Amino acid sequence: MGGFPVGTDRTSWLAECLGKAIIDGVLKPGDKLNEPKLSRQFGVSRAPLREAIGRLVGRRLVVRKPRQGARVASLEPAEFIQLFHVREGLEGISARLAATHIGEPELAALDAICEAQRATRLEEAASLELDMSFHHSIARASGSPLLSSLLCEEFYTFYKIMRRRYRMLPRRLEAAVSQHLAIRDALRARDSELGEFLMRRHVKGAREAFELAVSSARG
C-alpha cells in the first residue's frame, strides 16, 4: 500500500489505496484505521489522510464511531440483499440501454469475456474479475455516464466485497456463465426488452444464490 507517486493528488491516491485494500480484503471489516500508523506507512501528513478517510466514509466503505475512530465498515447480509434489489433495477436499465448503444468493439469484448468464463478450473479471483468485467462493460455501453458511475463506482464495489466474503456455490457460477451468454446474445440482437428481462433475472438469481451462500456459511 506504500509508495506515493510523484505528481499525483495525495488525497485521491490515499483514498484509492485504502479503498483497494478494503475491497481486496487486506483491511477487514471492523479493522481500525490507525492514523499515526497509516501516516508513517504512506509517508504523508495526517491532513490528506483524514481527508482520504472522509472520502471513504462518503463511499460507505468506512464508518466513524464515537470513541472508536474510523473503522472498516462491517456490512451485514441484509444490507447486501438490499443492494441486490436496487442493483436489479439499475442493471436491467443498463442492459436495456446497452442494447441500443453497444458497438462491435464492446460486443467483441463481451465475446472474449464469455469465452474466458467458459474455461474450466478458473480460480475464484479470476472468476470474480471476469464477472466484474462483463457487468462493467455493459454499464459503460449503456451510454449513460450517471448509470455507469452508480454501478461501477458504487454497487460493483460492494458486490466485490460480498463475493470475497461469501463464495458463490459452483452451480451458481455455472448458471451465471450461461446467463451471461444469453444476455450477450440479446444485446447483439438489439433486443432491449429481452436484455432487460434477462439481466434482471440474472441479478435476482445472484441474490438468491447469495442468500443460500449465507445460509450455508451459518450452517
C-alpha positions in Angstrom: 0.0 0.0 0.0 3.0 2.3 0.1 4.9 4.4 -2.5 3.4 7.8 -3.2 3.8 8.5 -6.9 5.2 12.0 -7.8 2.8 14.3 -9.5 -0.3 12.6 -8.1 -3.0 14.2 -6.0 -2.1 12.9 -2.5 -5.6 12.6 -1.1 -7.0 10.9 -4.1 -4.1 8.5 -4.1 -4.6 7.7 -0.5 -8.3 7.1 -0.9 -7.6 4.8 -3.8 -5.0 2.8 -1.9 -7.1 2.4 1.2 -10.3 1.7 -0.8 -8.5 -1.1 -2.8 -7.1 -2.6 0.5 -10.7 -2.7 1.8 -12.2 -4.2 -1.4 -9.4 -6.8 -1.7 -9.8 -7.8 2.0 -6.4 -6.6 3.1 -8.2 -4.3 5.5 -11.0 -6.4 7.0 -14.5 -5.4 8.4 -14.1 -3.8 11.8 -10.4 -3.0 11.4 -9.4 0.3 12.9 -7.8 2.9 10.6 -4.9 3.9 12.8 -4.0 7.4 11.5 -0.4 7.6 13.0 0.4 4.1 11.7 -1.0 4.8 8.2 0.7 8.2 8.1 4.0 6.6 8.7 3.3 3.8 6.3 2.4 6.1 3.4 4.9 8.8 4.3 2.2 11.5 4.4 0.9 14.0 6.9 -2.3 13.5 8.8 -4.3 16.1 6.9 -4.6 14.4 3.5 -5.0 11.1 5.3 -8.0 12.3 7.2 -9.5 13.8 4.0 -9.0 10.4 2.2 -10.7 8.6 5.1 -13.5 11.1 4.9 -14.0 10.2 1.2 -14.2 6.5 2.1 -16.8 7.4 4.7 -18.8 9.0 1.9 -18.4 5.8 -0.1 -19.7 3.8 2.9 -16.5 1.7 3.0 -15.5 3.3 6.3 -17.6 4.3 9.4 -16.7 6.7 12.2 -18.0 5.9 15.7 -17.7 7.9 18.9 -14.6 7.0 20.9 -13.8 4.3 18.3 -12.4 6.4 15.5 -12.6 5.3 11.8 -13.1 1.6 11.1 -13.7 -0.5 8.0 -17.5 -0.9 7.5 -19.0 -4.2 8.5 -21.9 -4.7 6.2 -24.5 -7.3 7.2 -26.0 -9.8 4.8 -29.3 -7.9 5.0 -27.6 -4.8 3.6 -26.1 -6.7 0.7 -29.5 -8.1 -0.1 -31.0 -4.6 -0.2 -28.2 -3.6 -2.6 -29.1 -6.6 -4.8 -32.7 -5.4 -5.0 -31.6 -1.9 -6.2 -29.0 -3.3 -8.5 -31.6 -5.5 -10.2 -33.4 -2.4 -11.4 -30.3 -0.4 -12.3 -28.7 -3.3 -14.2 -31.9 -4.0 -16.0 -31.9 -0.4 -17.3 -28.2 -0.7 -18.1 -28.8 -3.7 -20.3 -31.9 -2.1 -22.0 -29.9 1.0 -22.9 -26.8 -1.0 -24.0 -28.9 -3.0 -26.5 -29.3 0.2 -28.5 -25.9 1.8 -27.9 -23.4 -1.0 -27.8 -20.9 -1.2 -30.7 -19.0 -4.1 -32.3 -15.8 -3.5 -30.2 -17.9 -3.8 -27.0 -19.7 -6.9 -28.3 -16.3 -8.4 -29.2 -15.1 -7.7 -25.6 -18.2 -9.5 -24.2 -17.4 -12.4 -26.5 -13.9 -12.7 -25.1 -15.1 -12.5 -21.5 -17.7 -15.2 -22.1 -15.2 -17.5 -23.7 -12.8 -17.0 -20.8 -15.6 -17.7 -18.3 -16.3 -21.0 -20.0 -12.7 -22.1 -19.3 -12.5 -24.9 -16.7 -10.9 -24.7 -13.3 -10.9 -20.9 -13.0 -9.5 -19.6 -9.8 -12.0 -17.7 -7.6 -10.2 -14.4 -8.1 -10.0 -14.8 -11.9 -13.7 -15.8 -12.0 -14.7 -12.7 -10.0 -12.6 -10.4 -12.2 -14.3 -11.8 -15.4 -17.7 -11.4 -13.8 -16.9 -7.8 -12.9 -15.6 -7.1 -16.4 -18.8 -8.4 -18.0 -21.0 -6.1 -16.0 -18.7 -3.2 -16.2 -18.6 -3.5 -20.0 -22.4 -3.4 -20.2 -22.7 -0.5 -17.8 -20.2 1.5 -19.9 -22.0 0.5 -23.1 -25.3 1.9 -21.7 -24.4 5.4 -22.9 -25.3 6.8 -19.5 -22.4 8.2 -17.6 -24.6 8.6 -14.5 -25.8 5.0 -14.6 -22.3 3.7 -15.3 -20.9 5.7 -12.4 -23.6 4.4 -10.0 -22.9 0.8 -10.9 -19.2 0.8 -11.4 -18.2 3.0 -8.5 -20.9 2.1 -6.0 -22.7 -1.2 -6.4 -20.0 -3.3 -8.0 -17.6 -2.2 -5.2 -19.9 -3.7 -2.6 -20.6 -6.8 -4.8 -16.8 -7.5 -5.0 -16.6 -7.2 -1.2 -19.5 -9.5 -0.8 -18.0 -12.1 -3.2 -14.7 -12.1 -1.3 -16.6 -12.7 1.9 -19.1 -15.3 0.7 -18.0 -17.6 -2.1 -20.6 -18.5 -4.7 -21.7 -22.1 -4.9 -20.3 -23.9 -8.0 -23.7 -24.5 -9.6 -24.4 -20.7 -9.4 -21.1 -19.9 -11.2 -22.1 -22.3 -14.0 -25.6 -20.8 -14.3 -24.1 -17.3 -14.3 -21.9 -18.1 -17.3 -24.9 -19.4 -19.2 -26.9 -16.3 -18.4 -24.1 -14.1 -19.5 -24.1 -15.8 -22.9 -27.9 -15.2 -23.2 -27.6 -11.5 -22.2 -24.8 -11.0 -24.7 -26.9 -12.6 -27.5 -29.8 -10.3 -26.6 -27.6 -7.3 -26.8 -26.2 -8.4 -30.2 -29.8 -8.8 -31.4 -30.5 -5.3 -30.2 -33.4 -6.6 -28.2 -33.8 -4.1 -25.4 -36.8 -5.8 -23.7 -35.2 -9.2 -23.7 -31.8 -7.8 -22.5 -33.5 -6.0 -19.5 -35.5 -9.1 -18.6 -32.5 -11.4 -18.8 -30.3 -9.1 -16.7 -33.0 -8.6 -14.1 -33.4 -12.4 -13.8 -29.6 -12.8 -13.7 -29.2 -10.4 -10.8 -32.2 -11.9 -9.0 -30.6 -15.3 -9.3 -27.3 -13.9 -7.9 -29.3 -12.6 -4.9 -30.9 -15.9 -4.3 -27.6 -17.7 -4.6 -26.1 -15.2 -2.1 -28.9 -15.9 0.4 -28.1 -19.6 0.0 -24.4 -19.0 0.5 -25.0 -17.0 3.7 -27.3 -19.8 4.9 -24.7 -22.4 4.2 -22.0 -20.3 5.9 -24.1 -20.0 9.0 -24.9 -23.7 9.0 
